[in-house]
């Protein structure tokens, strides 16, 4: 097949450190190329791929400034340039695959082309106060959508009753995520500085059980809300057994996750997926998460981690963490969250859409 993969251009593909959506686009693109498909990747110019790379901007937008400041996430001009280039070349492909957020700009143009298109939604559904986005998604509800988890799909259906052609769980590269059976005496939290990701709650749990906690992840300079959250809620709580080490690359991530007793994931929103959850389990590290969003689908409660309701239950679960076998965590990810399985699922979706077109 001739396939267009249209990535966000905020982060390179693959991302150097942080970038969940771009990481998934990278895994999918390279595996499709390996399988013999003709793939074109629309992404930032500093991306690396075996596919044909088409770029409208030389660097990832998170590296750029506008009027002397980091470009805000609300900027739509650069993303529109990227989408416009993909739509301009639409007739070169059998199918276009867009990887979108909760604004989903590609929706506005899909009906203007003859080539079939697919949209994977990587963001959670907005709330009903987002009247503009609700109006847009209701207008384009019959486009071909893919969700990242069944809980993710249900929330989007509730928001705008979208036409989902499939649910496809993310898959990850297991090779750099080294399995480690022996653990050290610390807990880990990894994510971006956002209230929804629960860094503050992870600190509260660690202090409650008197354990060392390593916090790793990106402070989102493109979001004033995220910067304020880190400065007001996280920074004052650092020190002693609570350590923040910043963003980490592949090797450091594998080491930090692999040697931890557990990953704490006290999310305060309906998480669409949660890559770090399966990355930790791939390293043989159990995950203790608030039972929200996709967590029931990613974690086998009592087998690869624990699902809890609050800080007190999370603290209690830490006492039982030795009951989880590291090899069970790794095996679960190998079976359910591999790149091969994810790509198989997307190939089935592409064929399904093309078969419907040709009827």
Beta strands, then each sheet from edge to edge (+ up, - down):
strand 1: 2-6
strand 2: 38-42
strand 3: 52-54
strand 4: 65-66
strand 5: 69-70
strand 6: 95-100
strand 7: 116-121
strand 8: 145-147
strand 9: 164-167
strand 10: 186-190
strand 11: 212-216
strand 12: 242-244
strand 13: 262-265
strand 14: 286-290
strand 15: 305-308
sheet 1: 3+ 2+ 1+ 6+ 7+ 8+ 9+
sheet 2: 4+ 5-
sheet 3: 12+ 11+ 10+ 13+ 14+ 15+
end
